């Protein structure tokens, strides 16, 4: 799959288990900037987004992209 080659995978511990999320580098950079502005680690921000999901079938990667988009729209 050519489209997946540009994704960067990162691992986190969420709700007591390890999970990996693959996002484009630009989204990781946006999420790191959000975390920094809020005084959080990237892992803490990912946990916050994970626990805030109202639809459990929504992939975490999608929720993180939407978080980055929402923050960009607010700024």
PQR file of N, CA, C, O and H, with PARSE charges and radii, in Angstrom:
ATOM      1  N   UNK A   1       0.828  -1.186   0.000 -0.4000 1.5000
ATOM      2  CA  UNK A   1       0.000   0.000   0.000 -0.0000 2.0000
ATOM      3  C   UNK A   1       0.871   1.248   0.000  0.5500 1.7000
ATOM      4  O   UNK A   1       1.460   1.563   1.034 -0.5500 1.4000
ATOM      5  N   UNK A   2       0.977   1.943  -1.065 -0.4000 1.5000
ATOM      6  CA  UNK A   2       1.823   3.127  -1.121 -0.0000 2.0000
ATOM      7  C   UNK A   2       1.410   4.221  -0.144  0.5500 1.7000
ATOM      8  O   UNK A   2       2.273   4.923   0.383 -0.5500 1.4000
ATOM      9  H   UNK A   2       0.499   1.687  -1.905  0.4000 1.0000
ATOM     10  N   UNK A   3       0.123   4.382   0.110 -0.4000 1.5000
ATOM     11  CA  UNK A   3      -0.328   5.474   0.977 -0.0000 2.0000
ATOM     12  C   UNK A   3       0.143   5.303   2.414  0.5500 1.7000
ATOM     13  O   UNK A   3       0.329   6.297   3.115 -0.5500 1.4000
ATOM     14  H   UNK A   3      -0.578   3.811  -0.318  0.4000 1.0000
ATOM     15  N   UNK A   4       0.337   4.082   2.865 -0.4000 1.5000
ATOM     16  CA  UNK A   4       0.715   3.833   4.256 -0.0000 2.0000
ATOM     17  C   UNK A   4       2.197   4.098   4.518  0.5500 1.7000
ATOM     18  O   UNK A   4       2.604   4.189   5.677 -0.5500 1.4000
ATOM     19  H   UNK A   4       0.186   3.275   2.295  0.4000 1.0000
ATOM     20  N   UNK A   5       2.999   4.220   3.487 -0.4000 1.5000
ATOM     21  CA  UNK A   5       4.439   4.395   3.697 -0.0000 2.0000
ATOM     22  C   UNK A   5       4.783   5.695   4.392  0.5500 1.7000
ATOM     23  O   UNK A   5       5.817   5.773   5.055 -0.5500 1.4000
ATOM     24  H   UNK A   5       2.669   4.146   2.546  0.4000 1.0000
ATOM     25  N   UNK A   6       3.972   6.693   4.269 -0.4000 1.5000
ATOM     26  CA  UNK A   6       4.296   7.976   4.873 -0.0000 2.0000
ATOM     27  C   UNK A   6       3.748   8.116   6.290  0.5500 1.7000
ATOM     28  O   UNK A   6       3.922   9.161   6.917 -0.5500 1.4000
ATOM     29  H   UNK A   6       3.132   6.629   3.730  0.4000 1.0000
ATOM     30  N   UNK A   7       3.097   7.092   6.796 -0.4000 1.5000
ATOM     31  CA  UNK A   7       2.573   7.140   8.157 -0.0000 2.0000
ATOM     32  C   UNK A   7       3.678   6.817   9.167  0.5500 1.7000
ATOM     33  O   UNK A   7       4.561   6.000   8.904 -0.5500 1.4000
ATOM     34  H   UNK A   7       2.955   6.243   6.287  0.4000 1.0000
ATOM     35  N   UNK A   8       3.609   7.467  10.311 -0.4000 1.5000
ATOM     36  CA  UNK A   8       4.530   7.171  11.406 -0.0000 2.0000
ATOM     37  C   UNK A   8       3.727   6.526  12.519  0.5500 1.7000
ATOM     38  O   UNK A   8       2.679   7.035  12.916 -0.5500 1.4000
ATOM     39  H   UNK A   8       2.892   8.130  10.525  0.4000 1.0000
ATOM     40  N   UNK A   9       4.218   5.416  13.014 -0.4000 1.5000
ATOM     41  CA  UNK A   9       3.523   4.692  14.063 -0.0000 2.0000
ATOM     42  C   UNK A   9       4.150   5.025  15.415  0.5500 1.7000
ATOM     43  O   UNK A   9       5.373   5.059  15.555 -0.5500 1.4000
ATOM     44  H   UNK A   9       5.070   5.003  12.691  0.4000 1.0000
ATOM     45  N   UNK A  10       3.296   5.268  16.404 -0.4000 1.5000
ATOM     46  CA  UNK A  10       3.739   5.507  17.780 -0.0000 2.0000
ATOM     47  C   UNK A  10       2.915   4.620  18.700  0.5500 1.7000
ATOM     48  O   UNK A  10       1.750   4.332  18.428 -0.5500 1.4000
ATOM     49  H   UNK A  10       2.303   5.240  16.291  0.4000 1.0000
ATOM     50  N   UNK A  11       3.531   4.197  19.781 -0.4000 1.5000
ATOM     51  CA  UNK A  11       2.862   3.314  20.735 -0.0000 2.0000
ATOM     52  C   UNK A  11       2.582   4.043  22.041  0.5500 1.7000
ATOM     53  O   UNK A  11       3.372   4.874  22.488 -0.5500 1.4000
ATOM     54  H   UNK A  11       4.477   4.432  20.002  0.4000 1.0000
ATOM     55  N   UNK A  12       1.441   3.715  22.644 -0.4000 1.5000
ATOM     56  CA  UNK A  12       1.015   4.329  23.896 -0.0000 2.0000
ATOM     57  C   UNK A  12       0.375   3.270  24.779  0.5500 1.7000
ATOM     58  O   UNK A  12      -0.105   2.247  24.291 -0.5500 1.4000
ATOM     59  H   UNK A  12       0.799   3.040  22.280  0.4000 1.0000
ATOM     60  N   UNK A  13       0.372   3.524  26.075 -0.4000 1.5000
ATOM     61  CA  UNK A  13      -0.370   2.682  27.014 -0.0000 2.0000
ATOM     62  C   UNK A  13      -1.679   3.407  27.312  0.5500 1.7000
ATOM     63  O   UNK A  13      -1.680   4.504  27.869 -0.5500 1.4000
ATOM     64  H   UNK A  13       0.762   4.355  26.471  0.4000 1.0000
ATOM     65  N   UNK A  14      -2.783   2.787  26.939 -0.4000 1.5000
ATOM     66  CA  UNK A  14      -4.114   3.369  27.151 -0.0000 2.0000
ATOM     67  C   UNK A  14      -4.981   2.364  27.891  0.5500 1.7000
ATOM     68  O   UNK A  14      -5.107   1.210  27.481 -0.5500 1.4000
ATOM     69  H   UNK A  14      -2.783   1.895  26.486  0.4000 1.0000
ATOM     70  N   UNK A  15      -5.565   2.809  28.966 -0.4000 1.5000
ATOM     71  CA  UNK A  15      -6.462   1.952  29.762 -0.0000 2.0000
ATOM     72  C   UNK A  15      -5.797   0.629  30.116  0.5500 1.7000
ATOM     73  O   UNK A  15      -6.440  -0.421  30.105 -0.5500 1.4000
ATOM     74  H   UNK A  15      -5.463   3.746  29.299  0.4000 1.0000
ATOM     75  N   UNK A  16      -4.519   0.686  30.426 -0.4000 1.5000
ATOM     76  CA  UNK A  16      -3.811  -0.504  30.871 -0.0000 2.0000
ATOM     77  C   UNK A  16      -3.309  -1.436  29.782  0.5500 1.7000
ATOM     78  O   UNK A  16      -2.798  -2.514  30.085 -0.5500 1.4000
ATOM     79  H   UNK A  16      -3.997   1.539  30.435  0.4000 1.0000
ATOM     80  N   UNK A  17      -3.443  -1.050  28.529 -0.4000 1.5000
ATOM     81  CA  UNK A  17      -2.901  -1.897  27.458 -0.0000 2.0000
ATOM     82  C   UNK A  17      -2.164  -1.041  26.432  0.5500 1.7000
ATOM     83  O   UNK A  17      -2.435   0.150  26.278 -0.5500 1.4000
ATOM     84  H   UNK A  17      -3.859  -0.174  28.282  0.4000 1.0000
ATOM     85  N   UNK A  18      -1.233  -1.674  25.743 -0.4000 1.5000
ATOM     86  CA  UNK A  18      -0.451  -0.976  24.727 -0.0000 2.0000
ATOM     87  C   UNK A  18      -1.226  -0.947  23.421  0.5500 1.7000
ATOM     88  O   UNK A  18      -1.879  -1.920  23.042 -0.5500 1.4000
ATOM     89  H   UNK A  18      -1.012  -2.642  25.868  0.4000 1.0000
ATOM     90  N   UNK A  19      -1.139   0.188  22.743 -0.4000 1.5000
ATOM     91  CA  UNK A  19      -1.755   0.321  21.430 -0.0000 2.0000
ATOM     92  C   UNK A  19      -0.849   1.176  20.558  0.5500 1.7000
ATOM     93  O   UNK A  19      -0.085   2.000  21.060 -0.5500 1.4000
ATOM     94  H   UNK A  19      -0.608   0.977  23.051  0.4000 1.0000
ATOM     95  N   UNK A  20      -0.939   0.980  19.278 -0.4000 1.5000
ATOM     96  CA  UNK A  20      -0.161   1.764  18.327 -0.0000 2.0000
ATOM     97  C   UNK A  20      -1.098   2.575  17.452  0.5500 1.7000
ATOM     98  O   UNK A  20      -2.194   2.134  17.107 -0.5500 1.4000
ATOM     99  H   UNK A  20      -1.560   0.311  18.870  0.4000 1.0000
ATOM    100  N   UNK A  21      -0.647   3.760  17.106 -0.4000 1.5000
ATOM    101  CA  UNK A  21      -1.425   4.651  16.246 -0.0000 2.0000
ATOM    102  C   UNK A  21      -0.508   5.102  15.118  0.5500 1.7000
ATOM    103  O   UNK A  21       0.629   5.506  15.360 -0.5500 1.4000
ATOM    104  H   UNK A  21       0.243   4.118  17.387  0.4000 1.0000
ATOM    105  N   UNK A  22      -0.999   5.033  13.898 -0.4000 1.5000
ATOM    106  CA  UNK A  22      -0.240   5.481  12.729 -0.0000 2.0000
ATOM    107  C   UNK A  22      -0.898   6.737  12.165  0.5500 1.7000
ATOM    108  O   UNK A  22      -2.071   6.730  11.793 -0.5500 1.4000
ATOM    109  H   UNK A  22      -1.923   4.704  13.702  0.4000 1.0000
ATOM    110  N   UNK A  23      -0.117   7.813  12.112 -0.4000 1.5000
ATOM    111  CA  UNK A  23      -0.585   9.086  11.559 -0.0000 2.0000
ATOM    112  C   UNK A  23       0.495   9.680  10.664  0.5500 1.7000
ATOM    113  O   UNK A  23       1.665   9.302  10.732 -0.5500 1.4000
ATOM    114  H   UNK A  23       0.836   7.819  12.414  0.4000 1.0000
ATOM    115  N   UNK A  24       0.076  10.607   9.837 -0.4000 1.5000
ATOM    116  CA  UNK A  24       1.023  11.358   9.024 -0.0000 2.0000
ATOM    117  C   UNK A  24       1.874  12.234   9.948  0.5500 1.7000
ATOM    118  O   UNK A  24       1.392  12.689  10.985 -0.5500 1.4000
ATOM    119  H   UNK A  24      -0.874  10.914   9.782  0.4000 1.0000
ATOM    120  N   UNK A  25       3.140  12.473   9.574 -0.4000 1.5000
ATOM    121  CA  UNK A  25       4.031  13.282  10.423 -0.0000 2.0000
ATOM    122  C   UNK A  25       3.458  14.661  10.749  0.5500 1.7000
ATOM    123  O   UNK A  25       3.694  15.189  11.836 -0.5500 1.4000
ATOM    124  H   UNK A  25       3.531  12.103   8.731  0.4000 1.0000
ATOM    125  N   UNK A  26       2.716  15.237   9.827 -0.4000 1.5000
ATOM    126  CA  UNK A  26       2.138  16.558  10.068 -0.0000 2.0000
ATOM    127  C   UNK A  26       1.123  16.534  11.209  0.5500 1.7000
ATOM    128  O   UNK A  26       1.039  17.483  11.988 -0.5500 1.4000
ATOM    129  H   UNK A  26       2.524  14.808   8.944  0.4000 1.0000
ATOM    130  N   UNK A  27       0.360  15.459  11.306 -0.4000 1.5000
ATOM    131  CA  UNK A  27      -0.588  15.339  12.415 -0.0000 2.0000
ATOM    132  C   UNK A  27       0.138  15.136  13.735  0.5500 1.7000
ATOM    133  O   UNK A  27      -0.258  15.706  14.751 -0.5500 1.4000
ATOM    134  H   UNK A  27       0.429  14.688  10.673  0.4000 1.0000
ATOM    135  N   UNK A  28       1.203  14.328  13.734 -0.4000 1.5000
ATOM    136  CA  UNK A  28       1.974  14.176  14.968 -0.0000 2.0000
ATOM    137  C   UNK A  28       2.542  15.513  15.411  0.5500 1.7000
ATOM    138  O   UNK A  28       2.518  15.833  16.599 -0.5500 1.4000
ATOM    139  H   UNK A  28       1.526  13.865  12.908  0.4000 1.0000
ATOM    140  N   UNK A  29       3.050  16.293  14.471 -0.4000 1.5000
ATOM    141  CA  UNK A  29       3.608  17.612  14.817 -0.0000 2.0000
ATOM    142  C   UNK A  29       2.524  18.520  15.402  0.5500 1.7000
ATOM    143  O   UNK A  29       2.762  19.225  16.383 -0.5500 1.4000
ATOM    144  H   UNK A  29       3.069  16.033  13.506  0.4000 1.0000
ATOM    145  N   UNK A  30       1.343  18.501  14.800 -0.4000 1.5000
ATOM    146  CA  UNK A  30       0.232  19.329  15.311 -0.0000 2.0000
ATOM    147  C   UNK A  30      -0.173  18.877  16.706  0.5500 1.7000
ATOM    148  O   UNK A  30      -0.412  19.714  17.577 -0.5500 1.4000
ATOM    149  H   UNK A  30       1.149  17.928  14.004  0.4000 1.0000
ATOM    150  N   UNK A  31      -0.255  17.579  16.932 -0.4000 1.5000
ATOM    151  CA  UNK A  31      -0.640  17.060  18.241 -0.0000 2.0000
ATOM    152  C   UNK A  31       0.426  17.360  19.296  0.5500 1.7000
ATOM    153  O   UNK A  31       0.095  17.665  20.442 -0.5500 1.4000
ATOM    154  H   UNK A  31      -0.061  16.900  16.225  0.4000 1.0000
ATOM    155  N   UNK A  32       1.688  17.276  18.919 -0.4000 1.5000
ATOM    156  CA  UNK A  32       2.762  17.629  19.856 -0.0000 2.0000
ATOM    157  C   UNK A  32       2.684  19.103  20.244  0.5500 1.7000
ATOM    158  O   UNK A  32       2.909  19.456  21.401 -0.5500 1.4000
ATOM    159  H   UNK A  32       1.957  17.028  17.988  0.4000 1.0000
ATOM    160  N   UNK A  33       2.366  19.957  19.282 -0.4000 1.5000
ATOM    161  CA  UNK A  33       2.225  21.391  19.567 -0.0000 2.0000
ATOM    162  C   UNK A  33       1.031  21.643  20.493  0.5500 1.7000
ATOM    163  O   UNK A  33       1.119  22.468  21.402 -0.5500 1.4000
ATOM    164  H   UNK A  33       2.184  19.670  18.341  0.4000 1.0000
ATOM    165  N   UNK A  34      -0.074  20.943  20.271 -0.4000 1.5000
ATOM    166  CA  UNK A  34      -1.247  21.073  21.133 -0.0000 2.0000
ATOM    167  C   UNK A  34      -0.877  20.659  22.554  0.5500 1.7000
ATOM    168  O   UNK A  34      -1.173  21.370  23.515 -0.5500 1.4000
ATOM    169  H   UNK A  34      -0.146  20.273  19.532  0.4000 1.0000
ATOM    170  N   UNK A  35      -0.235  19.515  22.675 -0.4000 1.5000
ATOM    171  CA  UNK A  35       0.165  19.015  23.996 -0.0000 2.0000
ATOM    172  C   UNK A  35       1.077  20.018  24.692  0.5500 1.7000
ATOM    173  O   UNK A  35       0.918  20.289  25.882 -0.5500 1.4000
ATOM    174  H   UNK A  35       0.006  18.938  21.894  0.4000 1.0000
ATOM    175  N   UNK A  36       2.022  20.560  23.955 -0.4000 1.5000
ATOM    176  CA  UNK A  36       2.957  21.523  24.542 -0.0000 2.0000
ATOM    177  C   UNK A  36       2.219  22.774  25.030  0.5500 1.7000
ATOM    178  O   UNK A  36       2.477  23.261  26.130 -0.5500 1.4000
ATOM    179  H   UNK A  36       2.151  20.340  22.989  0.4000 1.0000
ATOM    180  N   UNK A  37       1.311  23.285  24.216 -0.4000 1.5000
ATOM    181  CA  UNK A  37       0.548  24.470  24.620 -0.0000 2.0000
ATOM    182  C   UNK A  37      -0.276  24.210  25.880  0.5500 1.7000
ATOM    183  O   UNK A  37      -0.475  25.113  26.692 -0.5500 1.4000
ATOM    184  H   UNK A  37       1.101  22.889  23.322  0.4000 1.0000
ATOM    185  N   UNK A  38      -0.747  22.990  26.039 -0.4000 1.5000
ATOM    186  CA  UNK A  38      -1.564  22.637  27.203 -0.0000 2.0000
ATOM    187  C   UNK A  38      -0.728  22.174  28.397  0.5500 1.7000
ATOM    188  O   UNK A  38      -1.267  21.903  29.470 -0.5500 1.4000
ATOM    189  H   UNK A  38      -0.585  22.256  25.379  0.4000 1.0000
ATOM    190  N   UNK A  39       0.580  22.086  28.206 -0.4000 1.5000
ATOM    191  CA  UNK A  39       1.442  21.623  29.285 -0.0000 2.0000
ATOM    192  C   UNK A  39       1.316  20.136  29.558  0.5500 1.7000
ATOM    193  O   UNK A  39       1.489  19.685  30.690 -0.5500 1.4000
ATOM    194  H   UNK A  39       1.018  22.306  27.334  0.4000 1.0000
ATOM    195  N   UNK A  40       1.011  19.378  28.511 -0.4000 1.5000
ATOM    196  CA  UNK A  40       0.831  17.936  28.616 -0.0000 2.0000
ATOM    197  C   UNK A  40       1.906  17.208  27.832  0.5500 1.7000
ATOM    198  O   UNK A  40       2.527  17.775  26.934 -0.5500 1.4000
ATOM    199  H   UNK A  40       0.870  19.745  27.591  0.4000 1.0000
ATOM    200  N   UNK A  41       2.118  15.957  28.175 -0.4000 1.5000
ATOM    201  CA  UNK A  41       2.920  15.100  27.316 -0.0000 2.0000
ATOM    202  C   UNK A  41       2.042  14.658  26.150  0.5500 1.7000
ATOM    203  O   UNK A  41       0.816  14.743  26.225 -0.5500 1.4000
ATOM    204  H   UNK A  41       1.613  15.496  28.905  0.4000 1.0000
ATOM    205  N   UNK A  42       2.660  14.192  25.089 -0.4000 1.5000
ATOM    206  CA  UNK A  42       1.884  13.673  23.958 -0.0000 2.0000
ATOM    207  C   UNK A  42       1.038  12.490  24.421  0.5500 1.7000
ATOM    208  O   UNK A  42      -0.118  12.357  24.017 -0.5500 1.4000
ATOM    209  H   UNK A  42       3.655  14.123  25.028  0.4000 1.0000
ATOM    210  N   UNK A  43       1.604  11.638  25.261 -0.4000 1.5000
ATOM    211  CA  UNK A  43       0.860  10.479  25.771 -0.0000 2.0000
ATOM    212  C   UNK A  43      -0.373  10.920  26.558  0.5500 1.7000
ATOM    213  O   UNK A  43      -1.431  10.301  26.446 -0.5500 1.4000
ATOM    214  H   UNK A  43       2.542  11.746  25.589  0.4000 1.0000
ATOM    215  N   UNK A  44      -0.246  11.976  27.347 -0.4000 1.5000
ATOM    216  CA  UNK A  44      -1.388  12.477  28.120 -0.0000 2.0000
ATOM    217  C   UNK A  44      -2.465  13.022  27.191  0.5500 1.7000
ATOM    218  O   UNK A  44      -3.652  12.807  27.433 -0.5500 1.4000
ATOM    219  H   UNK A  44       0.614  12.479  27.438  0.4000 1.0000
ATOM    220  N   UNK A  45      -2.072  13.716  26.143 -0.4000 1.5000
ATOM    221  CA  UNK A  45      -3.050  14.230  25.183 -0.0000 2.0000
ATOM    222  C   UNK A  45      -3.765  13.072  24.474  0.5500 1.7000
ATOM    223  O   UNK A  45      -4.985  13.104  24.309 -0.5500 1.4000
ATOM    224  H   UNK A  45      -1.107  13.890  25.947  0.4000 1.0000
ATOM    225  N   UNK A  46      -3.020  12.071  24.065 -0.4000 1.5000
ATOM    226  CA  UNK A  46      -3.624  10.915  23.398 -0.0000 2.0000
ATOM    227  C   UNK A  46      -4.612  10.231  24.340  0.5500 1.7000
ATOM    228  O   UNK A  46      -5.696   9.833  23.914 -0.5500 1.4000
ATOM    229  H   UNK A  46      -2.029  12.046  24.200  0.4000 1.0000
ATOM    230  N   UNK A  47      -4.252  10.091  25.602 -0.4000 1.5000
ATOM    231  CA  UNK A  47      -5.154   9.504  26.592 -0.0000 2.0000
ATOM    232  C   UNK A  47      -6.415  10.338  26.734  0.5500 1.7000
ATOM    233  O   UNK A  47      -7.517   9.796  26.820 -0.5500 1.4000
ATOM    234  H   UNK A  47      -3.371  10.414  25.948  0.4000 1.0000
ATOM    235  N   UNK A  48      -6.256  11.654  26.760 -0.4000 1.5000
ATOM    236  CA  UNK A  48      -7.406  12.564  26.869 -0.0000 2.0000
ATOM    237  C   UNK A  48      -8.350  12.388  25.680  0.5500 1.7000
ATOM    238  O   UNK A  48      -9.565  12.302  25.855 -0.5500 1.4000
ATOM    239  H   UNK A  48      -5.361  12.094  26.690  0.4000 1.0000
ATOM    240  N   UNK A  49      -7.793  12.335  24.485 -0.4000 1.5000
ATOM    241  CA  UNK A  49      -8.607  12.161  23.277 -0.0000 2.0000
ATOM    242  C   UNK A  49      -9.276  10.788  23.296  0.5500 1.7000
ATOM    243  O   UNK A  49     -10.443  10.654  22.927 -0.5500 1.4000
ATOM    244  H   UNK A  49      -6.805  12.404  24.343  0.4000 1.0000
ATOM    245  N   UNK A  50      -8.534   9.777  23.724 -0.4000 1.5000
ATOM    246  CA  UNK A  50      -9.076   8.420  23.778 -0.0000 2.0000
ATOM    247  C   UNK A  50     -10.270   8.342  24.721  0.5500 1.7000
ATOM    248  O   UNK A  50     -11.292   7.753  24.368 -0.5500 1.4000
ATOM    249  H   UNK A  50      -7.586   9.887  24.023  0.4000 1.0000
ATOM    250  N   UNK A  51     -10.164   8.912  25.888 -0.4000 1.5000
ATOM    251  CA  UNK A  51     -11.250   8.829  26.867 -0.0000 2.0000
ATOM    252  C   UNK A  51     -12.437   9.721  26.491  0.5500 1.7000
ATOM    253  O   UNK A  51     -13.554   9.484  26.952 -0.5500 1.4000
ATOM    254  H   UNK A  51      -9.334   9.391  26.174  0.4000 1.0000
ATOM    255  N   UNK A  52     -12.212  10.734  25.668 -0.4000 1.5000
ATOM    256  CA  UNK A  52     -13.286  11.645  25.270 -0.0000 2.0000
ATOM    257  C   UNK A  52     -14.116  11.125  24.097  0.5500 1.7000
ATOM    258  O   UNK A  52     -15.163  11.691  23.785 -0.5500 1.4000
ATOM    259  H   UNK A  52     -11.305  10.927  25.294  0.4000 1.0000
ATOM    260  N   UNK A  53     -13.662  10.058  23.448 -0.4000 1.5000
ATOM    261  CA  UNK A  53     -14.415   9.525  22.303 -0.0000 2.0000
ATOM    262  C   UNK A  53     -15.784   9.055  22.756  0.5500 1.7000
ATOM    263  O   UNK A  53     -15.890   8.247  23.679 -0.5500 1.4000
ATOM    264  H   UNK A  53     -12.812   9.598  23.701  0.4000 1.0000
ATOM    265  N   UNK A  54     -16.835   9.554  22.115 -0.4000 1.5000
ATOM    266  CA  UNK A  54     -18.193   9.142  22.455 -0.0000 2.0000
ATOM    267  C   UNK A  54     -18.632   7.931  21.645  0.5500 1.7000
ATOM    268  O   UNK A  54     -19.542   7.205  22.047 -0.5500 1.4000
ATOM    269  H   UNK A  54     -16.749  10.211  21.366  0.4000 1.0000
ATOM    270  N   UNK A  55     -17.992   7.716  20.518 -0.4000 1.5000
ATOM    271  CA  UNK A  55     -18.306   6.561  19.669 -0.0000 2.0000
ATOM    272  C   UNK A  55     -17.148   5.572  19.773  0.5500 1.7000
ATOM    273  O   UNK A  55     -16.089   5.806  19.191 -0.5500 1.4000
ATOM    274  H   UNK A  55     -17.253   8.306  20.192  0.4000 1.0000
ATOM    275  N   UNK A  56     -17.327   4.474  20.502 -0.4000 1.5000
ATOM    276  CA  UNK A  56     -16.222   3.528  20.692 -0.0000 2.0000
ATOM    277  C   UNK A  56     -15.766   2.857  19.403  0.5500 1.7000
ATOM    278  O   UNK A  56     -14.682   2.275  19.366 -0.5500 1.4000
ATOM    279  H   UNK A  56     -18.188   4.283  20.976  0.4000 1.0000
ATOM    280  N   UNK A  57     -16.569   2.925  18.348 -0.4000 1.5000
ATOM    281  CA  UNK A  57     -16.150   2.330  17.080 -0.0000 2.0000
ATOM    282  C   UNK A  57     -15.261   3.286  16.264  0.5500 1.7000
ATOM    283  O   UNK A  57     -14.677   2.883  15.257 -0.5500 1.4000
ATOM    284  H   UNK A  57     -17.450   3.398  18.377  0.4000 1.0000
ATOM    285  N   UNK A  58     -15.162   4.539  16.698 -0.4000 1.5000
ATOM    286  CA  UNK A  58     -14.309   5.497  15.992 -0.0000 2.0000
ATOM    287  C   UNK A  58     -12.840   5.147  16.250  0.5500 1.7000
ATOM    288  O   UNK A  58     -12.427   5.051  17.406 -0.5500 1.4000
ATOM    289  H   UNK A  58     -15.637   4.866  17.515  0.4000 1.0000
ATOM    290  N   UNK A  59     -12.064   4.959  15.211 -0.4000 1.5000
ATOM    291  CA  UNK A  59     -10.648   4.661  15.414 -0.0000 2.0000
ATOM    292  C   UNK A  59      -9.937   5.821  16.132  0.5500 1.7000
ATOM    293  O   UNK A  59     -10.252   6.992  15.920 -0.5500 1.4000
ATOM    294  H   UNK A  59     -12.400   5.037  14.273  0.4000 1.0000
ATOM    295  N   UNK A  60      -8.989   5.466  16.968 -0.4000 1.5000
ATOM    296  CA  UNK A  60      -8.239   6.483  17.696 -0.0000 2.0000
ATOM    297  C   UNK A  60      -7.513   7.411  16.730  0.5500 1.7000
ATOM    298  O   UNK A  60      -7.444   8.616  16.971 -0.5500 1.4000
ATOM    299  H   UNK A  60      -8.733   4.515  17.141  0.4000 1.0000
ATOM    300  N   UNK A  61      -6.978   6.876  15.654 -0.4000 1.5000
ATOM    301  CA  UNK A  61      -6.275   7.718  14.671 -0.0000 2.0000
ATOM    302  C   UNK A  61      -7.217   8.800  14.124  0.5500 1.7000
ATOM    303  O   UNK A  61      -6.813   9.950  13.956 -0.5500 1.4000
ATOM    304  H   UNK A  61      -7.034   5.897  15.458  0.4000 1.0000
ATOM    305  N   UNK A  62      -8.454   8.432  13.853 -0.4000 1.5000
ATOM    306  CA  UNK A  62      -9.430   9.413  13.362 -0.0000 2.0000
ATOM    307  C   UNK A  62      -9.713  10.467  14.420  0.5500 1.7000
ATOM    308  O   UNK A  62      -9.779  11.657  14.111 -0.5500 1.4000
ATOM    309  H   UNK A  62      -8.782   7.497  13.990  0.4000 1.0000
ATOM    310  N   UNK A  63      -9.879  10.038  15.662 -0.4000 1.5000
ATOM    311  CA  UNK A  63     -10.150  10.982  16.747 -0.0000 2.0000
ATOM    312  C   UNK A  63      -8.988  11.956  16.922  0.5500 1.7000
ATOM    313  O   UNK A  63      -9.202  13.137  17.199 -0.5500 1.4000
ATOM    314  H   UNK A  63      -9.825   9.071  15.912  0.4000 1.0000
ATOM    315  N   UNK A  64      -7.773  11.472  16.764 -0.4000 1.5000
ATOM    316  CA  UNK A  64      -6.601  12.349  16.893 -0.0000 2.0000
ATOM    317  C   UNK A  64      -6.530  13.344  15.736  0.5500 1.7000
ATOM    318  O   UNK A  64      -6.207  14.514  15.942 -0.5500 1.4000
ATOM    319  H   UNK A  64      -7.599  10.514  16.539  0.4000 1.0000
ATOM    320  N   UNK A  65      -6.827  12.887  14.534 -0.4000 1.5000
ATOM    321  CA  UNK A  65      -6.846  13.807  13.389 -0.0000 2.0000
ATOM    322  C   UNK A  65      -7.905  14.892  13.593  0.5500 1.7000
ATOM    323  O   UNK A  65      -7.658  16.068  13.323 -0.5500 1.4000
ATOM    324  H   UNK A  65      -7.089  11.936  14.367  0.4000 1.0000
ATOM    325  N   UNK A  66      -9.079  14.492  14.068 -0.4000 1.5000
ATOM    326  CA  UNK A  66     -10.146  15.466  14.305 -0.0000 2.0000
ATOM    327  C   UNK A  66      -9.768  16.451  15.408  0.5500 1.7000
ATOM    328  O   UNK A  66     -10.128  17.627  15.339 -0.5500 1.4000
ATOM    329  H   UNK A  66      -9.281  13.538  14.287  0.4000 1.0000
ATOM    330  N   UNK A  67      -9.050  15.982  16.417 -0.4000 1.5000
ATOM    331  CA  UNK A  67      -8.575  16.874  17.478 -0.0000 2.0000
ATOM    332  C   UNK A  67      -7.618  17.924  16.901  0.5500 1.7000
ATOM    333  O   UNK A  67      -7.723  19.108  17.220 -0.5500 1.4000
ATOM    334  H   UNK A  67      -8.758  15.028  16.473  0.4000 1.0000
ATOM    335  N   UNK A  68      -6.700  17.489  16.066 -0.4000 1.5000
ATOM    336  CA  UNK A  68      -5.748  18.413  15.445 -0.0000 2.0000
ATOM    337  C   UNK A  68      -6.490  19.417  14.563  0.5500 1.7000
ATOM    338  O   UNK A  68      -6.163  20.603  14.568 -0.5500 1.4000
ATOM    339  H   UNK A  68      -6.614  16.527  15.807  0.4000 1.0000
ATOM    340  N   UNK A  69      -7.477  18.955  13.812 -0.4000 1.5000
ATOM    341  CA  UNK A  69      -8.260  19.832  12.946 -0.0000 2.0000
ATOM    342  C   UNK A  69      -9.044  20.847  13.771  0.5500 1.7000
ATOM    343  O   UNK A  69      -9.051  22.036  13.452 -0.5500 1.4000
ATOM    344  H   UNK A  69      -7.743  17.991  13.808  0.4000 1.0000
ATOM    345  N   UNK A  70      -9.698  20.386  14.820 -0.4000 1.5000
ATOM    346  CA  UNK A  70     -10.490  21.291  15.671 -0.0000 2.0000
ATOM    347  C   UNK A  70      -9.601  22.379  16.284  0.5500 1.7000
ATOM    348  O   UNK A  70      -9.985  23.547  16.345 -0.5500 1.4000
ATOM    349  H   UNK A  70      -9.693  19.420  15.078  0.4000 1.0000
ATOM    350  N   UNK A  71      -8.435  21.988  16.727 -0.4000 1.5000
ATOM    351  CA  UNK A  71      -7.511  22.964  17.316 -0.0000 2.0000
ATOM    352  C   UNK A  71      -7.046  23.964  16.257  0.5500 1.7000
ATOM    353  O   UNK A  71      -6.940  25.156  16.544 -0.5500 1.4000
ATOM    354  H   UNK A  71      -8.123  21.039  16.678  0.4000 1.0000
ATOM    355  N   UNK A  72      -6.774  23.507  15.065 -0.4000 1.5000
ATOM    356  CA  UNK A  72      -6.353  24.410  13.982 -0.0000 2.0000
ATOM    357  C   UNK A  72      -7.472  25.379  13.628  0.5500 1.7000
ATOM    358  O   UNK A  72      -7.209  26.548  13.347 -0.5500 1.4000
ATOM    359  H   UNK A  72      -6.860  22.538  14.832  0.4000 1.0000
ATOM    360  N   UNK A  73      -8.694  24.916  13.637 -0.4000 1.5000
ATOM    361  CA  UNK A  73      -9.825  25.782  13.320 -0.0000 2.0000
ATOM    362  C   UNK A  73     -10.057  26.826  14.410  0.5500 1.7000
ATOM    363  O   UNK A  73     -10.474  27.947  14.120 -0.5500 1.4000
ATOM    364  H   UNK A  73      -8.907  23.966  13.866  0.4000 1.0000
ATOM    365  N   UNK A  74      -9.786  26.458  15.666 -0.4000 1.5000
ATOM    366  CA  UNK A  74      -9.924  27.418  16.781 -0.0000 2.0000
ATOM    367  C   UNK A  74      -8.861  28.497  16.721  0.5500 1.7000
ATOM    368  O   UNK A  74      -9.105  29.633  17.129 -0.5500 1.4000
ATOM    369  H   UNK A  74      -9.447  25.547  15.901  0.4000 1.0000
ATOM    370  N   UNK A  75      -7.709  28.163  16.228 -0.4000 1.5000
ATOM    371  CA  UNK A  75      -6.592  29.118  16.188 -0.0000 2.0000
ATOM    372  C   UNK A  75      -6.752  29.961  14.971  0.5500 1.7000
ATOM    373  O   UNK A  75      -5.930  30.842  14.719 -0.5500 1.4000
ATOM    374  H   UNK A  75      -7.511  27.240  15.897  0.4000 1.0000
TER
END
